[in-house]
Amino acid sequence: MSERNPAFLQTKYRDLSSSEEVTKIAVNTETKTGAKVSEKPEARIQNYLDYISNSIDPNNPRREEKLARFKQSLYDGHIIKPAEVPEAYFNTQRRLAREQGHGDMEIGKEQRKQLIEVIITDQKSSLDNWVDYMASPDAVYPDWLKYWAMRSILGMGEYDKEKKQFGKRRKDTVKSFPDLDREALAYVLDAVEKKYRPQVETQLAKEKEEEIELTEADLEEITLEEATTIEDEQHTKKQEQQAFKKLLQGESFAKLYAWAIEKVTPASQEQLADTRGEWIKYPKGSDHTPLVQSLQGHGTGWCTAGESTARTQLDGGDFYVFYSLDPKGKPTVPRAAIRMQENSIAEVRGVFGQDQNLDPHIGTVVQDKLKEFPDGKLYEKKNADMKHLTVIENKMKKEQELSRADLVFFYALNSPIQGFGYKPDPRIQELRQQRDPKADAPVCFDCEPDQIAHTQSEVNENTKAYVGQLFPNIFQQLKDLEYVYTAFPEGKIVRSTIEIGGKTKNELVAEMKGKNIQISGYAQSILDSKDFITAKKSEPTDLVRLKVGDLGLEGNPTTDQIYQKIKELGLELCPAEVGPQYRLQYADQPTDEYLYIGMKQIAGSGGYPDVFGLRRGDAGLWLDVDWAEPARRWSSVAQFVFRLRK
């Protein structure tokens, strides 16, 4: 793989090497290393790319901080400013309101402000999708290609489906940034990478001359209609190749991406309803080409459709794809994928929506397959959750009443609703917006409305649930209360009991490795620290999990402020061994969740004051660490785990 190609960017962006951002990083490098960065444009650009790559490295304890700062810099430079929203936008809103029968609508100052906030929020969200993906382990592309793609996206406006092209982005563009289609992106970046890899010239020449070859026996069995179809397919394929080759010569990301989006057409609904087909296994270390070729053109959205990603994923483990039958009765339509990392299931993907959930028809097929794997139990929960959510969705469409069991599941009282996408199933929020949580809460808690306390003074012997601001020693006063929320349903306080003690550090490490739990290098350095100790005797310990925003502190509080606040609530810091112990006992952690262990910081190999972190990545469960300097400020959505004070 051509990992380093700064000359490509120097040719594209003549002013990049002397830009403020590249110059600033060069100065920083010289200050840290004492060595002067070459004045050659390519060297300065490569130094800049190396800095970005190191900043988003999963093992960098300051990764989240640097990623947040990078996003903010993009917001500052490319998100529309309130004063830049054109009057034409508001005129359009007035016209639409009139066409919908609302008469001549006046847009007041407050409403104008709200509309602008929606525009800005949507733009940030769409840009975050690109940044988060490019910074994820899934995006296994060279840094120079990532930079080219991201810089191109920043200049692209709305996609015109009729013209099949992207407009140019201006400072007054109100539309969000282009949607991220991982398969289309892989198609483009792989093609450009190939172009700059001399060792694949022979393969490119072979692909150029490749045609469908048929034996005489085959020809005798082909009807006139089938022969015409084959001829048409050959002609179409050649035309597509020629069109893409012309676009590739121009190296316009916007044009290439638009072409790729049109090429990756999803399977039809009729095809999705047919689940006849077969599983194909692509063994670890095998040639990635057959896998890539089987996916391209089907609009799966899987990044595996890109050669670089497919190659990397097959290096890590086996890959299984279920293909349903196409109109000719052949298993060619990709419907679901199971990717292994060594001997564990790393992910299960479907073709339903942008987040790659399983489509409504394929669940049973995948469930039967997962029984062959030792870690299929977690999948069973995801599959059951998706089925139950579908039942609720259908009930609400028919305006049928939801049972208490439905609501308990729907509001995730016992456990998060888990799906197979990168993010929570979007139906959850869509359906919740149609409900009245205040009216549903008594049904969920199996009590009367007046048995839900909202302040400390309302708590009495009849209280069945608490929904309100946390107060001093709340966890001692409400230790027997099953339901405690700061807000319903999003402010749930999760309490659990785990066993700690009775195991040495080496025994904990061996058990984690035996369960295929990944231990980051920084986490291992904390485990090896003299400050990491374990209790000799095993005992239960009560844990409380909450968000920083639940604490009632203003702004983004520091680590010290958080640690001080939890003492008032009746909590205390966890012993360091809670990190690996909780990791071992919390096997069904959702993919989109990251938990920080509230503990006394331990200096890792980098010398930073760190705390353990728990997450689930593509390779499975992780014991990780994060930087927790006393003055570090935390987002309101960051989740901590503390111990209940006895």
N, C-alpha and C positions, 0 to 999 in steps of 0.2 A: 504494500500500500504506500502511495506517495504521501507521507505524513507532512512533509515540509515543502511548501511551494510559495514562499513570500513573493517571488517574482510575478506570479499571477495577480496578486493584489496590487503590486507596484504598477503593473501595466493597466489595471482597471482604474485605480485611484492614485493618480500621479502625486496628489498632495498628501497622501496618507502618511508617508514616512516623516514628513515635517509638521504634521498636525499637532495640535496642543496635547491630545490624549497620548499619542505615541511618544512625544518628547517628554512628557511628564513621567511616563513609565520608565523611559531610558534613564532619566535622572535618578529615579528611585532605585533602579538596578545598580547603577554606579555607586550610589550611597551605601547600599547594603553589601555589595560584593567588593568594592574597592577597585574593580576593573572597569575600564572605559568601554562603553558600547560603541561598536564601529559606526562610523558615519555613513556607511553604505546603506542605501534605502532598504535593501532586502534584509540586512542584519537588524535594522531598527524595527522593521515590521515583524520579523520573527521573534524578537525580544518581547514585543507587545503581545503577540499571540501566545507565547509561553507564559506570560503573566496571567492572561485570562484563563488559560488551561489549568494552571496551578491554583488559581483562585476558586475554581468550581470543582476541584478534585474532591471526591467524596471523603477522602481521608484528611482533608484540610479542616481543622477544628473551627476555623473562622469562615467556612464555606457559606453558611446561611447569611452571615453578616455581609460578606462581600457580594453575594448574589443579590441581596436586598438593595445594596448601594448601586449595583450595576443597573438594576431595574429602575431605581429612582433617577439615575442619570438619563435613561431612555425616556422616562416620563417627562423629565424637564425639557428634553430636546425635541420630543416627537409627539407628545400628547397635546391635543388642541387646548388652547387657553380659553377661559370663559369669554374674554373680549374678542376672540377670533371667530366665535360661532356666528356665521352669517345670518343676516335678517331673512334671507331666502328660506332658511330652515324653518323659522317660525311661521313664515307665510305658508309654507307647505303644510304645517300642522293646522293652521286655520282653514286651509282649503279642504283638508281631509275631514275635519270636524264638520264642516258645512255639508260635504258630500254624504256624510253619515247621518245627516238629519239633526245636527246639534245647533244649527243656526250660525250666526256670526260670533265666533268665540273670541273673547278678549284674553290675551295672555299677560297676566299681571307679573309684577316683579318676582314674587315668590315662586309662581309656577314656572317662569322663565329660568329661575335658578335651579329648580328641580329638573327641568328638561336638560339643562346643561350638565348637571351632575350625572344624569343617566348616560349622556354621550361620553363623558370622560371616564366613567366607570367601565363602560363597555369597551372602550379603546384600551384601557389598562388591562382588562381581563384577556382580551384577544392577543395583546402583546405578550402577556405573561405566559400564554399557552406556548408560544414560540420559544421564549427564553427558558422556561422550565424543561421543555423537551430537549432543546439544544444542550442544556446543562446536565441532562440525565444520562445514565449509563447506556440507555437505549440508542442514543445518537452517536454511533461509533464512526463518525466521519472525521476527516482531517480538519484541523483548526481553521485552515485557510478557506475551506469550503463552507464551514459554519459561519465564518465572518462574512463571506460573500452573500450567503443566503440571508442572514439577518440584516445586513445593510440594504440588500435589495428589498426586503419586506418593508422596511421603514419608508421606502419611497413608493410603495404600491397602494393604489386606492381600491375602489370597489370592482368586483369582477362582473363584467358584462356578459351574460350568458348567450345573448344573441350574437355579439361580435366575437365571443370567446377570447376575450383579452382583458387585462387589468388596466384600469385607468391610472393616471399619475396622481400621487398623493400631494396635496398642498397643505399649507398651514391652516387653512380653514375647512379641511375635509372633516365631515362629521361622522363618516362611516367608520366602523371598526377595521382593524387590520385584517388581512386575508385569513380565511380559515386554514388551520393546519391539517393537511392531508398527508399522513406519514408515508403512505405508499407512493403518492405522486412526488413527494420530496425525495424519497429514496431513488425513484426513477431518474430524476434530474441529477442529483448529486453523484450517483453512481456513473452516469454517462459522462459527466464532466471529469470525474476522477479518472475514468478509463482513458479519456483523451490525453491526459497528462502522464500516463503510465506507459513508457516505451515497451515494456515487456508484454503488453497485451495487444500489440499491433497485429501479430499473427492471428490472434483470436478475432480481432475486429474484421480482418480481411476475410476470415472464414465465415463470420456472420453475414458479411455483405453479400457473399456468393451463395449463402445457404438457401435452398429451395426445398419444397416438399417433393420427396422422391417416392414413386410408386412402382411396384413390380408389375410384370405382365399379368400375373395372376390377379393382382389387385384390380388392374384395369378391366379385366374381363367381368368382374363382379360389380363394377360401378355402373349405375344407371346414367342416362343422359342428364337427368336433373342433378344427380350428385356430382357429375363431372363439371357441370356448369358452376355449382357451388364451390368446388375446389378451385376452379380457375378464378372465380371471383375473389375467393379468400387469398389466393396467391397474389393477385393484382392489388388487392387492398393492402396486404402486408408490405408489398414493395412501395406503394404510395406512402404509407405511414413512415417507413424507414427513410425515404427520400425527404419527406417533410421535416422529420425530426433532425436529420443530418444538416439540413439548411439552418434550422434554428440553433443547432449546436455550434455551428460555425460562428454565429453572431454572439453567442455566450450571453444572451439576455435572460437573466433568471426569470423575470416576469413572463416572458413569452414561453420559455421552456416549461415553467410551472403550470401555466394555463393549458398548454398542450397535454401535459401529463394528467391533469385533472380530468380532461375530457376522455382520456384513454382508459382510466381506471373506473370503469362503469360497474356499479354494484350488481349483484345477482338480483333477478326479478323476484317479486313476491310469490309467483307461481313456483319458481325453483325452490324457494325457501320452504314451502309447504311440503316438499318431497324430501324425506329423510333417508331414502334408500341410498346406499353408497358403501364406501369402505374406508378404513383407516390405513394410512401409509406411514411407515416409520422411516425417518431419515437418520441413520446412525451417527453418533458422535464422531467427529473427525472426517465424515464423508464429504464428497464433493457437494458444494452448496448450490451449484447451477440448476440441477433438476428441481430443487425446492423453490428457488427464485422463479424459474420459468413457469411453475405450476400456479403461482400466486398472481403474477403480473397480469393486469387486464381484468381482474375480478373485483376491484374496488374494496378489498378487505379492510384497507386502512392500516394493515399490519406493517410495521417497519421491517419485518422479515422479508418483505418483497424487494428490499434493497440488498444488493450483493454483499456489501460490507457487513451489514447487520447479520445477514444469514450466515455468512462465514464465521463471524464471531460467536453467534449463538450455537452453531454446530460444533465449534471448538469446545464449548462448555458442556454439552450434553446432547442426548437424543432429542429429536423433534418429531412430533406426531401431528398429522393433519387428517381431518376427516373430509373427504370429498363426496358430495352427493351427485346424483346422476344429472347429466346435462340432457338437452332435448334428444340427443342421439343415443341416450342410454349408457353413456360412458361416465365414470366417476372423475369429473374434472372441476366441479364447482366447490372451492374451499369454503367450509362452513365453520370449522372450529379447529383450534390448535392447542396442543399441550407441549409446552417447552420444558425440558428438563435441565437442571443445573447439577451435573454429576448424577446422583441417584435420587434427587428430590424434584418434585414438581415446582418449577419456578413461576409459571403463570399459565393460565387458561384463558384463551381469547376466542371471541366470537366475531360476527360481522354486523352486529346490531348497533347502529348509531356510531357517533364519533368516538365514544368511550369503549367500543369493542366488547360490549356485553354479548352473551349468547342470545341468538334470536329465539323467539317464543317456541319454535318447533324442535330445536336440536338438543334441549336439555337432557332428555332421557338417553339419547345416544352417547353423550359425553359422560353422563353418570355411570352407565354400564362400563365404559372404558376405564374410568377412574378407579373402579373396584380392583383393577389389576395392579394399582400402585399402592405402596404402603402409607402414603400420606394423602389418601383420597378422602379422609374424614372431613378435612377442612373444606374441600370442594362440596361435600354433601350439604354443609351448612349454607354455602353460597347458593347452591342450586335450590335448596328449600326456601331460602329467603326470596329468591327471584320469583319462584312459583307463588308464594304467599302474596308478594307485592302485586303480582299480576291479578290474583283473585280480588284483591282490594280495589285495584284500578277498575276492573270490570264491574264490581258492585257499585262503585261511585258513578260510573257512566250510566248505570241503570237506576241510579238514585235509591239503591237498596241500603238498609241500615247496616252499619258495621258492628260486629260483636265486640265484647270486651277483649277477647283473644286477638281480634284483628287490630284493635286500637293499641293494645300492649305491644304488639309487634311493630305496628306502624310508627309509634312514637319511641321505639327502641328502648323500652323500659328495662329489659333484661340483657340485651346485647345489641351492638350496632347492626344495621341491615347491611349485609355484604353482597357485592356483586362481583363481576369479573372484569370490570373496566379499570382504567387508571384512576377514576374519580368515583364518588358515590353515584348511584343510579339517579339521573336527573328527575325521574318520575317522583322521587321522594319529596323533593321541594315543590314540584308542580302540584302534587296531590295535597300536600299539607297546606298550601295556599288556599285550597278550596274548603278547608275545615276551620272550625272555631276551637282552638286549643283550650280556651277557658271552659267551654262547654264539655269538651272531651275529657278534661283532666279528672273530674270526679268518677267517671266511668273507668278510666285507666287505674285510678287508685282504689277503686271499689269502695267509695265512701260518699258522704253527702258533701255539698259545696262548703258548708260551714265547718267541715272537719279538715279543711285545708287551711293552714295558718300561713299568713304572709308577713308577719312581724313577730318578734319575740314575745310581745305581750299577748298575742293571740294563741300562743301554744298552751294547751291544757291536756287533761287526761283523755279527751276524746279525739285529739288530733291524730290524723292518719297520714298526713303529708305536709311538707313545708315547702313553700315556693316564695322566696324572697331574699333579701340581702342577708349575707352571713353576719352573725353577731358573735361577741366574745364567748368562748367556750361552747359554741354551738354543737360541736361534735360530741362533747360530753353530755350536754343536756338532751340531745336528740339521738343518742347512741342506739336506741332501740327502734327508732323510726325508720321504716324501710325506704321511704321516698323523700329525698332532700334535693331541691333544685334552687338555683338563683333565678331562673326563668324557665318556663315550661314551653316547649320541650328541649330547647337548645342548651339550657344551663344545668344539666344533670351532674350531680356530684356522685362519682363512682366510688364505692367502697368494696374492699375485698380483703380476704385473709389468706396469707401464704405462710409456708413454713420456711424459717431461716435457721442457720446454725447446723451443727452436726456434720459439716462437710468441709474439707480443706480446700484451699484455692486450686490445687491440682485436680482434686476430684470434681470440682465445679467445671473446670476447663474441659476435662475428659468427658463429662456428661454432656456438655454443650456440643462438643465435636461429635459425640456419638449420635446426637439428634440433628446433625447437619446444621447447627446454628453457627453463623459466621461471626467471627470476633475480629473487629478492626484492629489495626496495628496500635492505634492510640489506646483502645480499650485494653489490649494485652499489656501495654506499658503500665496502666493503672493497676491491673491485676498483679503485676510483678512488683509493684511498689511496696516498700516496707510499711506504708500507711494503710494498705489494704489488709484487713484482718477479718477472720470469720469466728463466730461463736462456736465453742466446742459442743454445746448442748443444743439440740433441736427444739424449737418452740414456735408457736404460731405468733404472727404479728399482723396487726390490723393496718391496712393501708387506705389512704384517701387520695383520690385523683381529682384534680380540678384545673380549670384554666386560670391563667393570670388575671383575666378580666373578672373572674368570680370574686376576687379578693377585695374589690371596691377601691383599689388604689388609682390615683389619677395618672393619666398619660401612660407612658411605657416605664414601669417601675424598674429599679435596679435589682440585682440579685440580693443585696443586703436588705433592701426594703421588703422584698418578698419573704425572705427568711424571718424577718422580724414580725411581719404581719401574721404568718401562720401560727406563731406562738400564741398570739392573742386568741386565735380560733380554737385552740386546744390541740394543735398538731406539733410535731417536732421533726427534725431531720432524720432521714432514714440511715441506718447503718450502711456502709458502702456495699456490703454483701447482698443487699436487696437488689442491686443491679443485676448480677448474674442469676440470683435465685428467682427473681420476678421474670427474667427472660426465659428461664427454663419452664416456669409454670404458666406463662401467658402465651400459649401456643397458637391461639386463634386471633392474634392481633390483625386488625384491618390493614390493608395496603397503604391507605392515605393517612395513617396515624403515626405520630412521633411523640414518645413520652420521655421527659427528662426526670431523672431520679433526684429528688431534693435531698442532697447529702452534703456533708462537709467536703469541699473541693480537695482533689488530690492532683498534684502536678504530674502530668504525663511526660512522655519522652520529649515533647516539644517545649516543656517548661511552663506551659499554661495551666492555670487552675481549672481542672475539668470535672465534670460530673458524667455519670453514665447516661446513655440514651438507648431507648428500645425502638426498633423500627422493623418493618418488613419491606425488603427490597426485592428486585427481580431474582436474586439468588436465595431468597427465603428470609428467615428470621436473622436479625443482626443484634449483637451487643456492640454498641457504639459509644462514643463520648462526644461532648460538646463543651465549648469554652464557656466558663461561668465565672468570669472575673467579678469581684464584688460590685464594681461600678457598671457592669454590663446591663443594658436596658433590654427588656423583654416585650415581645408583642403580646397583646391581650389574648390571643388565641393559643399561645404556647401552653402545653399541658404538663403539669408537674405531678409527681407522686410523693406524698409525705406519709409519715407514720403517725397514727393516732396516739396521743400521749395518754399513758395509763393514769 
